[in-house]
Structures are given as structure tokens and as C-alpha cells.
Amino acid sequence: QADPYFGDGMTEEIIATLSLNRSLLVIAHNSTLRYRERSRSADLGDIAAELGVRYLLTGSVRRAGQRLRIGVELMHALSNRVIWHERYDGEDSDVFAFQARIAAAIAAAIDPQVEQAEIARVVATTRGQPTESFSAYDCVLRGLPGLYRFGSAEFDAAGALFQRATALDPDYAQAHAHLATWYNFRVGEGRSSEIGADGLAAYHHAMRAVALDPQDASVLSVAGHILAFLKKRFDEALELFDQALSRNPSCALAWARSATTLAYLGRADEALARVRNAIRLSPFDQNTFAFFTTCGTAALVAGRHAEAVAWLGKALRLNPRYNAARRLLVAALVQAGELDEARAQAQAFLATDPGFTVSGFGAWYPLQPPHLAPLLVALRRAGLPA
């Protein structure tokens, strides 16, 4: 039996490749993780209904040393009928070839109008093999589970693993993008003692990822978010998001992070429309806490303070470690007239970011006028240090 993270990585790559086919609506990888422990006897109709899909892809990965055996079945959920199945045997060095072959075969099984030659062209020219180094790929997969466990040993280990992946293969675009995200979180979550250096590292790795693979929608989305969040270069960020969505209209990350940028600009209704699209594409995403935080940001700039409190509270229930949500919740509570609760949340926030000051935060936070000043006033009213 292969390690669970290995199967997760295979799943993510296959979904990313399938999403390039504009005739398919593909549920994002993060929303499928909740089903990986379900037994083979699980009601496929119920799973399909929860996800809003007609077809389900199931599979298994077994590993013995360097040998791999991958089994895949494509099911029509309502009829419980196997449309297509295949088994692949080979070495772990063949993993990327497996992914391309599986994705092409599935697309052909779902959509007979798409000819094999066209599918093969899309797979070969727009996706390609992410890295020549299986060890680098392995490091990325091991790092991903800790990426959202802020303030933990797992989060620190994730950064080390992403750094190791870029050292093993300096041309591995996705490794650079994940490392950029990790540095960005260090800054945004108040977990960095060197904000300038970490912000520069986030920008460097994001731009390196784009230079290496400008066709990867997730890479473009990471770079767009970092340009907006750390550099306040909003027009360039929105251009990158447009590029990402032109390459993969099913990329939930592009919809969600472009929504965040629009919220910073005060374009609340546009932001909410985009983040709702992200949630539709990936209803059970591991990043849902960030999606809800964007909804809260949009509600806040729209002056709907009670709505902002509700969204940000949902975000924190999903990920209580997420300082970005708690920080905004403090301000939303003040503006909603719940001063006592705001002060309690402010103290909880300071316990994880004791060096926080409102003036320091205001100097770098990308929310644009006239929305930033009321936010900073609210944070001071909650008792956060000036």
C-alpha cells in the first residue's frame, strides 16, 4: 500500500490535467479528500449528490519498493456502472506518465466528442511533467498537509520540505509556488521575525514559478495573490488571474484569490461572486477557511458588519489558527457594536501575535482607501496596541 500522501498527489495531478478540458466541470482536489477513507461499499450516488456530479473516479495506488500498481475506475454514479477501468504497472519514475495516460483516457471515456489526439496534445503541451525528480515531488507531497497548520511544527516542516524540493530540482515550478505560499503565510499570519526578507522570498519564488511554468493556473494564482497582498500591484495581479482562468476555468484557487484582490480594492459584489464560484467548484476545499475570510473581507468593505462577523466566525471554526480571519473578526465585531466580544477576540489574537501593532499592520496591509482607516480605528478600539 502506498503512503496516503502519494495517492493524494496522484489525485491532484490527474484533476489538474482533466480541468484543462473546457468541456468538463471537474471538482477540485481539496473537496475530494474527505472521501478517501470511505469504503468501497459507500453509496456512490450519495457522494455524487454531495458533490453535484454524475461521474466519479475511484482508484488505488500500491507500492512495493520502486514498483507501482495503479488501479482506476470511472463510474456513472446513478447507475452504479463502470464506464472505464484500467490498471497501470511500472516504476515510481513513471508516475507522471501514468498521470497523463490516466487523464487522457478518462477524458475520452467521459466525452467521446474529444478525440484522443486532441487530448494527448493538451496533456503534452499545457500540463507536462512537473519535475524530473521524484524525490522533489515526494517532498512537495509530504509538505502539503502542514501548509495550513499555522504556528505548528508541521508548518515549519512544510517550509523545510518545499525548500528541499526546490534544491533537488530548481526548475520545479509547483515547488516554488508552494514555497512562496509558505513564506506569504509567515508574513500574513504574523509568524515572521523578518517580514522584509520573508516577503521578498515569497515574491522571488512566486515569480520564479511563473517563469518556469506560465501555463499552470495554480502557479499564476499564487503569483497574483502575492503581487496583490505583499506588493499592492493590483492591476498586474488581476492580469495574472485572468491568465490563470483562461488556461483553466475550473481553477478554484484562481477564482478565490482574485476575489480576495477585488475585496482589497473595495469591489465587494464582484469579490463575492468570484468566491462563490470557487466554492461551487470546490465545495469541500481545505482552503474553505480562506474562502470564507474573503467573504468576510468583502462584507466588511461593503459595510455589512454583521454579515462579516458571520463569515469570519465560520472561517475560524474551520481553522482556529488562522490569524488573518481573527484579525478581521476583531474589527468586524467592533463595527457591529459587539465591543466586549471584540476585546476578547483581540486578546486571543495577541496571544499568537504578541508583537502586533495597529500602525505596523496598517503600513503593509493591502486594503485600499477609504476602507483601511475604519479598519485600523476598529482594531484600536478593541484594545490592540497602537
N, C-alpha and C positions, 0 to 999 in steps of 0.2 A: 504494500500500500504506500502510495506517495504521501509526503507531508501535505497537510491541508493547504498551506500557503502556495504550494506548487500548483495544485488544482485551481486555486483562486486566480493565479497568474495566467494560466491557460485560458480560463473563462474570460478574463478581462481582455486578453488579446483577441480572442475569437469574436467577442461582442464588438470590439472597436473596429475590426475589419468588416463585419457584417453591417455596421452602421454606415459605412461608406456607400452602401446600396440605397439610393434615394427611394426605391420602391418599397422598402421595408421600414416599419416603425419598430425599433429594437429597444427593449427595456434595458436601462443602464445596468452595468455590472454591480454597483453597490446595492441595488434593490433586489438582486437575486441571492445575495449572500445568506439571507435569513432562511432560505430553503435548502441549504447544502446538507443539513443534518436530517432532513425529512427522509423517511424510509421509502423504499421503492413502492410500498403499498399505499403511499399517500394518494389522496384523491387529486388527480391531475386537473380535473375540472374545477375544483375549488382553488387551486393555485392559479390556474389560468384566469379565473374570475377576479381574484385579488389583484392580479397584475393587469387585467384588461387586455389579454392576448388570446389568440386562437391556437398558437403553436408553442410547444415547449421543447427545449433542447436539454437532454439529460446526458450525463456521461460519467466516466470514471477514469482515473489515472492510477496505474500500478507501476511501481518502480522497484527494480532489483539491481542494485549497483548502478551501472550506467544504462541498463536496459529499461525501456519504457513500453508499456502497453496501454493504449488509449482506446476506450470504447465509447461510442457516441450513438445516441438515438434521437431522431426528430419525431415528435408525437403530435398528432392532431388531437387536442385536449378533449374536445367534446365527445368525439367518437372513440377516444382511447385507442387510436390506431397508429401503428408505427408507419410513418411515411418513408423513412430512410434510416439506415443504420450502417455503421462501418466500424472496423477495428484497425488500429494502426500499431505496428511494432517497429522498434528501432532504438537508436541510441539517444541519450539526452541532448547530444549535439544536434539532433534533427528536430528539436522542439518547434522551431519557427517554421520549418517546412510543414510539420504536422498542422500547425495553426492555419496556415494559408490553404492547405488542401481541405481541411475540415470546413473552413468558412466558405470556400468556393462551392463545395458540394452541398452545403446547407442552403445557400442562396439559390442554387439551381433547383433544389427539391421544393423550395417554397414558391419560387416564381419562375415557372417554365418559360416565360417570355424573355428572361435574361439568358442569353446564350453563354455557354461555358467560356468561349474565347473572351468575351467582354468581362466576365467575372475575373478570369485569370489576369486580364490586363489591369483591372482596378486593383486587385490584390498586389500585383507586382509593382505597379507604378506609384500607387498612393499610400500603400502601407509599408511594404517591405519588411525586412528583418531589423528589429530594433538594435541588436548588438551581435557582434561575433563572439562575445564572451559569455558563455553560460554562467560562469562564476559571478559576473557583474549582474546579470539578470537575476540570479539567485539572491544576491544582496538586496536588490530593489524589492523583491517579493518579501523577504524577511523584514525589511524596514517598514513596509506599508502599514501593518497592524498597529504600530506605535505612533504613527504620524499625528493622530488626533488625541493622544493621551498626554495632554499638556501638563508640564510640571512633574513628570514621572521619569523613572529610569528608562522605561520603554521609549519615551520620546527622545531622550538623549541617545539611546542606542540606534534609533531610526536615523538620526543625523549621521552617526558614525558609519552606518551601513550604506547610506547614499553616497557619502564621501568615498568609501571604499569602492563602490560601483564606478564612480567617475574616474578613480585612479586606475582601476582594472581596464576600463575602456573609456578614454577621454572623449570619444565620439558617440557616446550613448546618450541621445537626446533626452529620453524619458528620465534617465537617472539625474541629469542636470535639472530637469523641471521639478522633480520631486525634492531635490536638494534645495532649489530656490524656494519652494513652498515651505520647507522646514525652516530656513532662515527667516522667511517672511513671518511665520508664526512666532518665532522668537522675538521679533520686534513688536508685532501687533499684540502679543499676549503679555508684554511686559516682563519677559523672561530673559532678556538680554542685558548684559552689563556693558556691551559695546554696540549700541544701536547703530552708530555710523558704519562700523565695519560689517555688521551683520546685514544691514540694508544694502550695502554695496555688494556683498556676496550674493544676496538674493537676486539683485539686478543682473550681476555678471552671469550667474548660472542660467537665469531665465533667457537672457539674450543669446547665450551660447546654445541653449536648447533650440531656439528658433532658427539660428544659423545652421544647425545641424539637420533639422527636420521641419522645414516651413510648411509641410503638408499635414502635420499632426495637429488636429483640432485641440486636443488637451494641452499640448505644448504651447500653442498660440494663446489659449485661455489663461494659462498660468502667467505668461509674459504680460498679457493685457492687464490682469489684475495687479501685478507688481508695478507696472507703469502707472496705474491709477493710484494705488494705495500708498506706495512709497515715493513716487516721483511727481504725482499730481499732473501727469501728462495725459489728460483725459481723451483728447482727440486721437492721439496715437493708440491709446488703449482700445477705444471703440473701433478703430480700423482693424486692429488685430482680432477683436471679437467677431467682426463682420467676416474676416477671412476664415476664422475657425468655423463659423456656421455655414459658410459657402462650401467648405470641404466636408463637413459632417453636420447636417441639420439636426441630428439626433444627439448631439453632444450636450448633455445636461449641464456640464461644468461651464460651457460657453454661455448658455442661457443664464445661469445663476450668477456667474461673476460679472457678466455685462450688466445684469440687474443691479449689482452692488455699485458699480461705477455710476449708473444712472441715478441711483439714490444719493450718492455723494453730490451729484450735480443738482439735486432738488427735483428731479423728474420722477416723482413718486409713482404716478399711474403707469408710466412705461416700465418702471422697475418692477412693480407688482405683476404686470402682465408677463414679463420675461421670467420671473422666478416661479410663477405658477406653471409656466411651460416646462421649466426644469423639473418641477415636482411631478408633472404629468408623465414626463419621460422616465423619471426615476423615483417612483413613489415611496420606496423604502431605502433611499440612499443613505450611506453612512455620513454624508455631508448635510443631511437634512437640518441639523442644528444650525449650520451656516446659512442654509436657505431661509430658515425662519428668522435668523438675525437680520438678513437683508430685508425681509418683510417688515420687521420691526423698525429698521432704519427708514424705510420708505414711509411708513405710517407716521414716524416721528417728524420727518421733514414736511409731511402733509398737514401737521397739526392735529392728527388723530391720536392723542396721547394714550387714551385707554386701550385702543387697538394696539398701539406699540407695546404697552405693558403686557398684553396677552401674548403677542408673538414672541417677545423676548423671554417671557416666562416659559413658553414652550421650548424655546431653544435651550434654556438652561436645564430643563428637565431631561432633555436628550443628552446634553453634555455639560454637567455641572462645573467642569474645569474650564469652560470657555469664557475667558475674561472679556473678550470683545462684546459678548452679549450682556454680561453682568454690568459692565461699564455703561452701556446704553440704557439698560434697565434702570439704573440709578437715576439717570436724567429723566427718563420717561415717567417714573413714579413721582418725581418732584413736580413735573409739569401736569400730571394727572391729579395732583393735590394729595398724594399719599406720602407725606413727608416722613412720618415715623418709619414706614417700611423702606423708604429710600435710604434713610440713615442706617438702618440695619444692613441693607444690601451694600452700602458703601463700606461699612466695617468688614464685611465678608470679602469684599473686593480687595481692600488694603492688606488683608491677611496673606493674599497671594502676590500682591504687587506693592510691597511696602515703600518703595521709592517713588511711587506715583505722585505727580503734581499736576494740577489742572493746567497751569501755564505751560509746562513741558509737553503735556499731551496736546494742547491746542496748537503748539508750534509745528507739529508734524501731521496731525490727523487730517485726512483729505476732505472732510465735509466742507462744502463751499458756502460762502456768504449768500444769503443772510442767515443760514441755518446753524453755523458753527457757534456764534456768540451766545444764543439762548441755551445751547447745549452746555457750554462752559459755565454759564451762570447757574444752571441747574445742578451741575456737579459740585460747585462751591456751596450751594445751599444745602446739599446733602451732607456737608461736613468734610468733603475731601480736601486735602491740603492745596492751598492756592499755589 
